[in-house]
């Protein structure tokens, strides 16, 4: 599997680290909501949005849209806050 | 209080043995460690990428690299290391941390990496063949021309790789590697190049 880093170009899987589901958003408050956010994950069979870290390259966090059945990657974009230009410029 | 006497040595002090290595005859690879350089990491602060770009242009006379490439200024090289960040490689203290601090005040955070990295220059007929064993980056001159750079991994070690000016018509590849991983990578490069023959040296000058 290869990932096309929006900053570096196409790189081998070994340069990346998987974090997990990019969907859950940190809730403002509420013990139950925080519990769900921390522990509950969907086990998606199909297209999923994931966070990957390009630690072996530019050290940016990426949001990758991947089909967990075929490993086909349909989109890669910088995660929120990757680089300084995009944030609060 | 204990009296410290810091002895600045190259991280390759032990591993580097000047002279020929591997196959005899005309060496296919020249492996040179460049010592005694100034290296500063420049990272734009949140929302200050534009200000950092302006400060870079004003100080160095060239634009900061915004894509993976190495830009040559009059007496420094600016090497892309990630989005909105780059490394300043120079000699003689002209662009050392304390010189750059006022230049990037408010726009970027600086970190002195001078003694945190080892700089290795790889050249010769077999430079590309040797690196092809270690890297998944396409280093063909049609793709990776003079000034091309990459933040990548070799032998599971993060490196900053860029192509310098050609020497005697041959490509020169420069590698910055974390000091504590330098010895390991050095041995890996030697293993990869042994079949071609290697000339090992170190230098105080950039190639």
Interface residues (C-beta under 8 A of the other chain):
Chain A: X7 X8 X9 X11 X12 X14 X15 X55 X56 X57 X58 X59 X60 X78 X82 X83 X84 X85 X87 X88 X89
Chain B: X43 X44 X45 X46 X47 X48 X49 X50 X52 X68 X81 X82 X83 X84 X136 X150 X151 X152 X153 X156 X158
